[in-house]
Amino acid sequence: MRPRSPEHLRLATLNVWGTRGDWPPRRERLAAGFAELAPDLLTLQETIVTDTYDQVRDVLGDEYLLVHQTAREDDGQGITTASRWPVGQVIEVDLQINDRTAGFACTSLVTEVLAPEPFGRIWLVNHFPSWRLDLEHERCLQTVRTAGLVERLAAERPGHVIVAGDLDADPDATSIRFWTGRHPLDGMSVCYRDAWASARDHFGVAVDLSVASRP
């Protein structure tokens, strides 16, 4: 396990792809990898939770509080947020925009994390919009719905905001450009810092966008 600093927050996000593929060796790698990373917060997508099996608990053990999406697919697939710290309010954003988004458990899971100082309240957004390539219009609507709620929450109860998840779009897509302040949508604009772009600029490496945080 990597040592954790009380002055640094460590977050991991991953689409775990359910239990598909060769699950037993994948499970071992995930468990070992998360134990080594020792994140404080995780946003996980395509997790399986049923009456008899909790995939995230199986992989992470008992060190985390788990917040599961409730409106899951028939096989139990959905999203899960995990936190080492206590949580307060949890809001599950309905991202079923129209008939084209049906059949997929798209949602945003907004969790109020009650982190210790120097962090304090964190609004952690596990954003999982529609995945189909031809649904960028719907992703834009889903993104605006999520961002509007988060902006209201942060105004009412200020805190840090972290958006992380499987955003299901190319970095040049309008839904991603909206998050990073490059394109307004529906009369609204926000500007979140792209954590991966910051890492690329600092370390000289190229990485995909999957995390954005509010300044």
ChimeraX commands (.cxc) that place a marker at each C-alpha (Angstrom):
marker #1 position 0.00,0.00,0.00 radius 0.5
marker #1 position 1.30,3.44,-0.90 radius 0.5
marker #1 position 1.44,5.80,2.10 radius 0.5
marker #1 position -1.35,8.38,2.16 radius 0.5
marker #1 position -0.66,12.01,2.95 radius 0.5
marker #1 position -3.17,13.93,5.10 radius 0.5
marker #1 position -2.61,16.90,2.79 radius 0.5
marker #1 position -3.31,15.08,-0.47 radius 0.5
marker #1 position -6.50,13.46,-1.70 radius 0.5
marker #1 position -6.13,10.31,-3.77 radius 0.5
marker #1 position -8.98,9.40,-6.13 radius 0.5
marker #1 position -9.38,6.49,-8.53 radius 0.5
marker #1 position -12.00,5.99,-11.23 radius 0.5
marker #1 position -12.52,2.90,-13.36 radius 0.5
marker #1 position -15.09,1.12,-15.47 radius 0.5
marker #1 position -14.71,-2.39,-14.03 radius 0.5
marker #1 position -16.69,-4.03,-16.88 radius 0.5
marker #1 position -18.87,-6.04,-14.53 radius 0.5
marker #1 position -17.82,-9.66,-14.12 radius 0.5
marker #1 position -17.35,-10.15,-17.84 radius 0.5
marker #1 position -14.25,-11.72,-19.35 radius 0.5
marker #1 position -12.15,-13.98,-17.16 radius 0.5
marker #1 position -13.42,-12.57,-13.89 radius 0.5
marker #1 position -11.38,-14.49,-11.24 radius 0.5
marker #1 position -7.95,-13.23,-12.43 radius 0.5
marker #1 position -9.41,-9.79,-13.15 radius 0.5
marker #1 position -10.75,-9.68,-9.61 radius 0.5
marker #1 position -7.31,-10.49,-8.20 radius 0.5
marker #1 position -5.68,-7.74,-10.28 radius 0.5
marker #1 position -8.31,-5.17,-9.30 radius 0.5
marker #1 position -8.04,-6.01,-5.61 radius 0.5
marker #1 position -4.25,-5.84,-5.70 radius 0.5
marker #1 position -4.22,-2.66,-7.75 radius 0.5
marker #1 position -6.64,-0.76,-5.53 radius 0.5
marker #1 position -4.80,-1.97,-2.42 radius 0.5
marker #1 position -1.56,-0.61,-3.87 radius 0.5
marker #1 position -3.09,2.72,-4.94 radius 0.5
marker #1 position -4.91,3.12,-1.61 radius 0.5
marker #1 position -7.32,5.78,-2.91 radius 0.5
marker #1 position -9.40,7.83,-0.51 radius 0.5
marker #1 position -12.30,7.99,-2.96 radius 0.5
marker #1 position -13.35,5.84,-5.90 radius 0.5
marker #1 position -15.94,6.22,-8.62 radius 0.5
marker #1 position -16.61,2.89,-10.31 radius 0.5
marker #1 position -18.82,2.10,-13.29 radius 0.5
marker #1 position -20.43,-1.13,-14.52 radius 0.5
marker #1 position -20.36,-2.65,-11.06 radius 0.5
marker #1 position -22.55,-5.63,-10.21 radius 0.5
marker #1 position -24.74,-5.55,-7.11 radius 0.5
marker #1 position -27.41,-8.20,-6.56 radius 0.5
marker #1 position -29.17,-9.76,-3.56 radius 0.5
marker #1 position -26.35,-12.29,-3.34 radius 0.5
marker #1 position -23.24,-10.50,-4.61 radius 0.5
marker #1 position -21.63,-7.09,-4.13 radius 0.5
marker #1 position -18.75,-6.88,-6.59 radius 0.5
marker #1 position -17.22,-3.73,-5.11 radius 0.5
marker #1 position -17.29,-5.05,-1.54 radius 0.5
marker #1 position -15.73,-8.26,-2.83 radius 0.5
marker #1 position -12.88,-6.33,-4.46 radius 0.5
marker #1 position -12.31,-3.56,-1.89 radius 0.5
marker #1 position -13.08,-5.34,1.35 radius 0.5
marker #1 position -14.47,-3.49,4.35 radius 0.5
marker #1 position -12.29,-0.35,4.33 radius 0.5
marker #1 position -14.77,1.80,2.41 radius 0.5
marker #1 position -18.30,3.10,2.73 radius 0.5
marker #1 position -20.14,2.17,-0.46 radius 0.5
marker #1 position -22.86,4.16,-2.22 radius 0.5
marker #1 position -24.60,2.09,-4.88 radius 0.5
marker #1 position -26.86,3.28,-7.65 radius 0.5
marker #1 position -30.34,1.93,-6.92 radius 0.5
marker #1 position -31.84,2.01,-10.45 radius 0.5
marker #1 position -29.66,-0.78,-11.82 radius 0.5
marker #1 position -29.98,-3.01,-14.87 radius 0.5
marker #1 position -31.58,-6.45,-14.68 radius 0.5
marker #1 position -28.24,-8.16,-14.06 radius 0.5
marker #1 position -27.38,-5.73,-11.25 radius 0.5
marker #1 position -25.09,-3.50,-13.29 radius 0.5
marker #1 position -24.81,0.15,-12.33 radius 0.5
marker #1 position -22.32,2.51,-10.69 radius 0.5
marker #1 position -20.79,2.71,-7.22 radius 0.5
marker #1 position -18.96,5.37,-5.23 radius 0.5
marker #1 position -16.61,4.35,-2.41 radius 0.5
marker #1 position -15.25,6.59,0.35 radius 0.5
marker #1 position -12.91,6.14,3.31 radius 0.5
marker #1 position -14.68,9.06,4.93 radius 0.5
marker #1 position -18.28,9.52,6.14 radius 0.5
marker #1 position -20.91,10.52,3.62 radius 0.5
marker #1 position -23.88,12.81,3.95 radius 0.5
marker #1 position -26.51,13.44,1.30 radius 0.5
marker #1 position -26.67,11.18,-1.73 radius 0.5
marker #1 position -28.59,12.10,-4.88 radius 0.5
marker #1 position -29.14,9.81,-7.84 radius 0.5
marker #1 position -29.73,11.94,-10.94 radius 0.5
marker #1 position -32.20,10.51,-13.44 radius 0.5
marker #1 position -30.47,10.65,-16.83 radius 0.5
marker #1 position -33.18,8.85,-18.77 radius 0.5
marker #1 position -33.72,11.74,-21.15 radius 0.5
marker #1 position -35.79,10.10,-23.89 radius 0.5
marker #1 position -36.53,6.77,-25.56 radius 0.5
marker #1 position -33.00,6.59,-26.99 radius 0.5
marker #1 position -31.42,6.42,-23.52 radius 0.5
marker #1 position -33.59,3.51,-22.33 radius 0.5
marker #1 position -32.07,0.11,-21.61 radius 0.5
marker #1 position -28.87,1.46,-20.04 radius 0.5
marker #1 position -28.40,2.43,-16.39 radius 0.5
marker #1 position -27.08,5.92,-17.10 radius 0.5
marker #1 position -27.05,8.19,-14.06 radius 0.5
marker #1 position -25.01,10.59,-12.00 radius 0.5
marker #1 position -24.47,9.57,-8.40 radius 0.5
marker #1 position -23.79,12.73,-6.37 radius 0.5
marker #1 position -22.32,11.99,-2.94 radius 0.5
marker #1 position -21.59,14.49,-0.18 radius 0.5
marker #1 position -18.29,13.32,1.30 radius 0.5
marker #1 position -17.58,14.67,4.79 radius 0.5
marker #1 position -13.81,14.63,4.51 radius 0.5
marker #1 position -11.44,15.72,7.28 radius 0.5
marker #1 position -9.52,18.96,7.15 radius 0.5
marker #1 position -7.89,20.39,5.13 radius 0.5
marker #1 position -10.52,19.19,2.63 radius 0.5
marker #1 position -13.89,19.51,4.32 radius 0.5
marker #1 position -17.06,18.88,2.33 radius 0.5
marker #1 position -16.61,17.33,-1.11 radius 0.5
marker #1 position -19.37,16.90,-3.67 radius 0.5
marker #1 position -18.21,13.78,-5.51 radius 0.5
marker #1 position -20.00,13.21,-8.80 radius 0.5
marker #1 position -19.86,9.75,-10.37 radius 0.5
marker #1 position -21.04,10.69,-13.87 radius 0.5
marker #1 position -22.12,7.90,-16.23 radius 0.5
marker #1 position -24.02,9.20,-19.26 radius 0.5
marker #1 position -25.21,7.20,-22.27 radius 0.5
marker #1 position -22.43,5.37,-24.06 radius 0.5
marker #1 position -23.63,5.05,-27.65 radius 0.5
marker #1 position -21.59,7.05,-30.15 radius 0.5
marker #1 position -24.69,8.54,-31.76 radius 0.5
marker #1 position -26.09,9.91,-28.47 radius 0.5
marker #1 position -23.96,13.04,-28.03 radius 0.5
marker #1 position -27.14,15.15,-28.01 radius 0.5
marker #1 position -28.43,13.10,-25.09 radius 0.5
marker #1 position -25.05,13.25,-23.34 radius 0.5
marker #1 position -25.19,17.04,-23.54 radius 0.5
marker #1 position -28.64,17.06,-21.97 radius 0.5
marker #1 position -27.50,14.61,-19.29 radius 0.5
marker #1 position -24.42,16.68,-18.56 radius 0.5
marker #1 position -26.36,19.92,-18.17 radius 0.5
marker #1 position -28.85,18.20,-15.85 radius 0.5
marker #1 position -26.02,16.91,-13.66 radius 0.5
marker #1 position -24.02,20.14,-13.68 radius 0.5
marker #1 position -27.06,22.25,-12.83 radius 0.5
marker #1 position -27.82,20.14,-9.77 radius 0.5
marker #1 position -24.21,20.16,-8.60 radius 0.5
marker #1 position -23.89,23.93,-9.00 radius 0.5
marker #1 position -27.01,24.43,-6.87 radius 0.5
marker #1 position -25.77,22.05,-4.18 radius 0.5
marker #1 position -22.35,23.72,-4.05 radius 0.5
marker #1 position -23.97,27.15,-3.78 radius 0.5
marker #1 position -26.22,26.06,-0.92 radius 0.5
marker #1 position -23.54,24.07,0.94 radius 0.5
marker #1 position -20.12,25.12,-0.36 radius 0.5
marker #1 position -17.41,22.54,-0.79 radius 0.5
marker #1 position -15.01,21.13,-3.30 radius 0.5
marker #1 position -16.55,19.50,-6.37 radius 0.5
marker #1 position -14.99,16.54,-8.15 radius 0.5
marker #1 position -16.54,15.05,-11.27 radius 0.5
marker #1 position -15.19,11.64,-12.20 radius 0.5
marker #1 position -16.53,8.74,-14.18 radius 0.5
marker #1 position -16.85,7.10,-17.55 radius 0.5
marker #1 position -17.85,10.16,-19.56 radius 0.5
marker #1 position -18.34,8.12,-22.75 radius 0.5
marker #1 position -17.16,10.80,-25.17 radius 0.5
marker #1 position -14.12,12.01,-27.05 radius 0.5
marker #1 position -12.28,14.92,-25.39 radius 0.5
marker #1 position -13.36,17.15,-28.30 radius 0.5
marker #1 position -17.05,16.27,-27.88 radius 0.5
marker #1 position -19.37,19.06,-26.83 radius 0.5
marker #1 position -20.35,17.35,-23.56 radius 0.5
marker #1 position -16.67,17.24,-22.51 radius 0.5
marker #1 position -15.95,20.73,-23.75 radius 0.5
marker #1 position -18.84,21.94,-21.59 radius 0.5
marker #1 position -17.26,20.49,-18.43 radius 0.5
marker #1 position -13.96,22.24,-19.14 radius 0.5
marker #1 position -15.47,25.65,-19.88 radius 0.5
marker #1 position -15.01,25.59,-23.65 radius 0.5
marker #1 position -18.66,25.37,-24.71 radius 0.5
marker #1 position -21.86,26.64,-23.06 radius 0.5
marker #1 position -24.98,24.49,-23.18 radius 0.5
marker #1 position -28.62,25.41,-22.65 radius 0.5
marker #1 position -27.70,28.89,-21.39 radius 0.5
marker #1 position -25.30,27.47,-18.81 radius 0.5
marker #1 position -21.52,27.31,-18.50 radius 0.5
marker #1 position -19.09,25.87,-15.97 radius 0.5
marker #1 position -15.32,25.53,-15.88 radius 0.5
marker #1 position -13.78,22.48,-14.27 radius 0.5
marker #1 position -10.06,21.75,-14.33 radius 0.5
marker #1 position -9.14,18.69,-16.36 radius 0.5
marker #1 position -6.97,16.70,-13.95 radius 0.5
marker #1 position -5.49,14.50,-16.67 radius 0.5
marker #1 position -4.61,17.48,-18.85 radius 0.5
marker #1 position -2.87,19.04,-15.86 radius 0.5
marker #1 position -0.93,15.81,-15.35 radius 0.5
marker #1 position -0.01,15.72,-19.02 radius 0.5
marker #1 position 1.25,19.29,-18.93 radius 0.5
marker #1 position 3.27,18.57,-15.79 radius 0.5
marker #1 position 4.73,15.19,-16.75 radius 0.5
marker #1 position 4.71,15.48,-20.55 radius 0.5
marker #1 position 2.44,12.50,-21.10 radius 0.5
marker #1 position -0.86,12.20,-22.94 radius 0.5
marker #1 position -3.83,10.71,-21.08 radius 0.5
marker #1 position -7.59,10.47,-21.66 radius 0.5
marker #1 position -10.06,12.76,-19.90 radius 0.5
marker #1 position -12.05,11.05,-17.17 radius 0.5
marker #1 position -11.81,13.39,-14.19 radius 0.5
marker #1 position -12.68,17.06,-13.87 radius 0.5
marker #1 position -12.63,19.14,-10.71 radius 0.5
marker #1 position -14.06,22.53,-9.90 radius 0.5
marker #1 position -11.47,25.26,-9.19 radius 0.5
marker link #1:1,2 radius 0.2
marker link #1:2,3 radius 0.2
marker link #1:3,4 radius 0.2
marker link #1:4,5 radius 0.2
marker link #1:5,6 radius 0.2
marker link #1:6,7 radius 0.2
marker link #1:7,8 radius 0.2
marker link #1:8,9 radius 0.2
marker link #1:9,10 radius 0.2
marker link #1:10,11 radius 0.2
marker link #1:11,12 radius 0.2
marker link #1:12,13 radius 0.2
marker link #1:13,14 radius 0.2
marker link #1:14,15 radius 0.2
marker link #1:15,16 radius 0.2
marker link #1:16,17 radius 0.2
marker link #1:17,18 radius 0.2
marker link #1:18,19 radius 0.2
marker link #1:19,20 radius 0.2
marker link #1:20,21 radius 0.2
marker link #1:21,22 radius 0.2
marker link #1:22,23 radius 0.2
marker link #1:23,24 radius 0.2
marker link #1:24,25 radius 0.2
marker link #1:25,26 radius 0.2
marker link #1:26,27 radius 0.2
marker link #1:27,28 radius 0.2
marker link #1:28,29 radius 0.2
marker link #1:29,30 radius 0.2
marker link #1:30,31 radius 0.2
marker link #1:31,32 radius 0.2
marker link #1:32,33 radius 0.2
marker link #1:33,34 radius 0.2
marker link #1:34,35 radius 0.2
marker link #1:35,36 radius 0.2
marker link #1:36,37 radius 0.2
marker link #1:37,38 radius 0.2
marker link #1:38,39 radius 0.2
marker link #1:39,40 radius 0.2
marker link #1:40,41 radius 0.2
marker link #1:41,42 radius 0.2
marker link #1:42,43 radius 0.2
marker link #1:43,44 radius 0.2
marker link #1:44,45 radius 0.2
marker link #1:45,46 radius 0.2
marker link #1:46,47 radius 0.2
marker link #1:47,48 radius 0.2
marker link #1:48,49 radius 0.2
marker link #1:49,50 radius 0.2
marker link #1:50,51 radius 0.2
marker link #1:51,52 radius 0.2
marker link #1:52,53 radius 0.2
marker link #1:53,54 radius 0.2
marker link #1:54,55 radius 0.2
marker link #1:55,56 radius 0.2
marker link #1:56,57 radius 0.2
marker link #1:57,58 radius 0.2
marker link #1:58,59 radius 0.2
marker link #1:59,60 radius 0.2
marker link #1:60,61 radius 0.2
marker link #1:61,62 radius 0.2
marker link #1:62,63 radius 0.2
marker link #1:63,64 radius 0.2
marker link #1:64,65 radius 0.2
marker link #1:65,66 radius 0.2
marker link #1:66,67 radius 0.2
marker link #1:67,68 radius 0.2
marker link #1:68,69 radius 0.2
marker link #1:69,70 radius 0.2
marker link #1:70,71 radius 0.2
marker link #1:71,72 radius 0.2
marker link #1:72,73 radius 0.2
marker link #1:73,74 radius 0.2
marker link #1:74,75 radius 0.2
marker link #1:75,76 radius 0.2
marker link #1:76,77 radius 0.2
marker link #1:77,78 radius 0.2
marker link #1:78,79 radius 0.2
marker link #1:79,80 radius 0.2
marker link #1:80,81 radius 0.2
marker link #1:81,82 radius 0.2
marker link #1:82,83 radius 0.2
marker link #1:83,84 radius 0.2
marker link #1:84,85 radius 0.2
marker link #1:85,86 radius 0.2
marker link #1:86,87 radius 0.2
marker link #1:87,88 radius 0.2
marker link #1:88,89 radius 0.2
marker link #1:89,90 radius 0.2
marker link #1:90,91 radius 0.2
marker link #1:91,92 radius 0.2
marker link #1:92,93 radius 0.2
marker link #1:93,94 radius 0.2
marker link #1:94,95 radius 0.2
marker link #1:95,96 radius 0.2
marker link #1:96,97 radius 0.2
marker link #1:97,98 radius 0.2
marker link #1:98,99 radius 0.2
marker link #1:99,100 radius 0.2
marker link #1:100,101 radius 0.2
marker link #1:101,102 radius 0.2
marker link #1:102,103 radius 0.2
marker link #1:103,104 radius 0.2
marker link #1:104,105 radius 0.2
marker link #1:105,106 radius 0.2
marker link #1:106,107 radius 0.2
marker link #1:107,108 radius 0.2
marker link #1:108,109 radius 0.2
marker link #1:109,110 radius 0.2
marker link #1:110,111 radius 0.2
marker link #1:111,112 radius 0.2
marker link #1:112,113 radius 0.2
marker link #1:113,114 radius 0.2
marker link #1:114,115 radius 0.2
marker link #1:115,116 radius 0.2
marker link #1:116,117 radius 0.2
marker link #1:117,118 radius 0.2
marker link #1:118,119 radius 0.2
marker link #1:119,120 radius 0.2
marker link #1:120,121 radius 0.2
marker link #1:121,122 radius 0.2
marker link #1:122,123 radius 0.2
marker link #1:123,124 radius 0.2
marker link #1:124,125 radius 0.2
marker link #1:125,126 radius 0.2
marker link #1:126,127 radius 0.2
marker link #1:127,128 radius 0.2
marker link #1:128,129 radius 0.2
marker link #1:129,130 radius 0.2
marker link #1:130,131 radius 0.2
marker link #1:131,132 radius 0.2
marker link #1:132,133 radius 0.2
marker link #1:133,134 radius 0.2
marker link #1:134,135 radius 0.2
marker link #1:135,136 radius 0.2
marker link #1:136,137 radius 0.2
marker link #1:137,138 radius 0.2
marker link #1:138,139 radius 0.2
marker link #1:139,140 radius 0.2
marker link #1:140,141 radius 0.2
marker link #1:141,142 radius 0.2
marker link #1:142,143 radius 0.2
marker link #1:143,144 radius 0.2
marker link #1:144,145 radius 0.2
marker link #1:145,146 radius 0.2
marker link #1:146,147 radius 0.2
marker link #1:147,148 radius 0.2
marker link #1:148,149 radius 0.2
marker link #1:149,150 radius 0.2
marker link #1:150,151 radius 0.2
marker link #1:151,152 radius 0.2
marker link #1:152,153 radius 0.2
marker link #1:153,154 radius 0.2
marker link #1:154,155 radius 0.2
marker link #1:155,156 radius 0.2
marker link #1:156,157 radius 0.2
marker link #1:157,158 radius 0.2
marker link #1:158,159 radius 0.2
marker link #1:159,160 radius 0.2
marker link #1:160,161 radius 0.2
marker link #1:161,162 radius 0.2
marker link #1:162,163 radius 0.2
marker link #1:163,164 radius 0.2
marker link #1:164,165 radius 0.2
marker link #1:165,166 radius 0.2
marker link #1:166,167 radius 0.2
marker link #1:167,168 radius 0.2
marker link #1:168,169 radius 0.2
marker link #1:169,170 radius 0.2
marker link #1:170,171 radius 0.2
marker link #1:171,172 radius 0.2
marker link #1:172,173 radius 0.2
marker link #1:173,174 radius 0.2
marker link #1:174,175 radius 0.2
marker link #1:175,176 radius 0.2
marker link #1:176,177 radius 0.2
marker link #1:177,178 radius 0.2
marker link #1:178,179 radius 0.2
marker link #1:179,180 radius 0.2
marker link #1:180,181 radius 0.2
marker link #1:181,182 radius 0.2
marker link #1:182,183 radius 0.2
marker link #1:183,184 radius 0.2
marker link #1:184,185 radius 0.2
marker link #1:185,186 radius 0.2
marker link #1:186,187 radius 0.2
marker link #1:187,188 radius 0.2
marker link #1:188,189 radius 0.2
marker link #1:189,190 radius 0.2
marker link #1:190,191 radius 0.2
marker link #1:191,192 radius 0.2
marker link #1:192,193 radius 0.2
marker link #1:193,194 radius 0.2
marker link #1:194,195 radius 0.2
marker link #1:195,196 radius 0.2
marker link #1:196,197 radius 0.2
marker link #1:197,198 radius 0.2
marker link #1:198,199 radius 0.2
marker link #1:199,200 radius 0.2
marker link #1:200,201 radius 0.2
marker link #1:201,202 radius 0.2
marker link #1:202,203 radius 0.2
marker link #1:203,204 radius 0.2
marker link #1:204,205 radius 0.2
marker link #1:205,206 radius 0.2
marker link #1:206,207 radius 0.2
marker link #1:207,208 radius 0.2
marker link #1:208,209 radius 0.2
marker link #1:209,210 radius 0.2
marker link #1:210,211 radius 0.2
marker link #1:211,212 radius 0.2
marker link #1:212,213 radius 0.2
marker link #1:213,214 radius 0.2
marker link #1:214,215 radius 0.2
view
